[in-house]
Amino acid sequence: MTCYQFKDGLTVCTSGPTYVASRRPVGIKWCFKDRKHLPHDWIVIDYVEPSYYDPYGRYDCSRCHEEHVLFPGRVWEWET
């Protein structure tokens, strides 16, 4: 776990650095940032150090390398 200390005694702890555990192409999707249909990959990101949190996945645009496949204001809802 990596912790950062800021002014006024504020401490923020994170799970540390991450890496791309897997990447697979999922085809052409609309990117709202680039406003184009572009190839996307599904990537799974995991933590380098042991962590309380599970790995997480997201879409990765081939141009901006961010996830902007949902219309602004929409969010993903995952079932457990």
C-alpha positions in Angstrom: 0.0 0.0 0.0 1.3 3.4 -0.9 0.3 6.4 1.2 0.8 10.1 0.4 0.7 12.9 3.1 -0.6 16.3 2.2 -0.9 19.6 4.1 -3.1 19.8 7.2 -2.5 16.2 8.1 -4.4 14.7 5.2 -3.2 11.2 4.3 -4.4 9.3 1.2 -3.6 5.6 0.8 -3.8 3.8 -2.5 -3.3 0.2 -3.5 -0.1 1.1 -5.4 1.0 0.8 -9.0 -1.0 -1.2 -11.6 -0.2 -3.0 -14.8 -2.3 -4.3 -17.7 -2.9 -8.0 -17.0 -4.7 -8.8 -20.3 -5.8 -7.1 -23.5 -8.2 -8.3 -26.1 -9.8 -6.6 -29.1 -13.5 -6.1 -29.0 -14.1 -4.4 -32.3 -15.2 -1.0 -33.4 -17.0 1.2 -30.9 -18.0 4.9 -30.7 -15.6 7.1 -28.8 -17.4 10.2 -27.5 -14.0 12.0 -26.9 -12.7 11.5 -30.5 -16.3 11.5 -32.0 -15.4 8.6 -34.3 -15.9 4.9 -34.6 -12.6 3.4 -33.6 -11.1 0.0 -32.7 -11.3 -0.7 -29.0 -9.7 -3.3 -26.7 -10.9 -4.7 -23.4 -8.1 -4.4 -20.8 -7.9 -5.9 -17.3 -5.8 -3.9 -14.9 -4.3 -5.5 -11.8 -2.3 -4.3 -8.9 1.5 -5.0 -8.7 1.4 -5.5 -4.9 -1.1 -7.6 -3.1 -4.3 -5.5 -2.7 -7.6 -5.6 -1.0 -9.2 -4.6 -4.4 -9.9 -6.9 -7.3 -8.6 -6.3 -10.8 -10.9 -4.1 -12.9 -11.6 -3.9 -16.6 -12.3 -1.1 -19.0 -12.5 -0.3 -22.7 -9.4 1.2 -24.3 -9.7 3.4 -27.4 -7.0 2.9 -30.0 -6.6 6.7 -30.4 -7.0 8.4 -27.0 -6.3 5.2 -24.8 -9.2 6.2 -22.5 -12.7 4.9 -22.0 -15.3 7.1 -23.6 -17.8 4.6 -25.0 -20.7 5.8 -22.9 -22.7 9.0 -23.5 -21.6 11.7 -21.1 -23.5 11.4 -17.8 -24.0 7.6 -18.1 -22.2 5.1 -15.8 -21.6 1.4 -15.8 -23.6 -0.6 -13.3 -22.1 -4.0 -12.5 -24.0 -6.9 -10.9 -22.4 -8.9 -8.2 
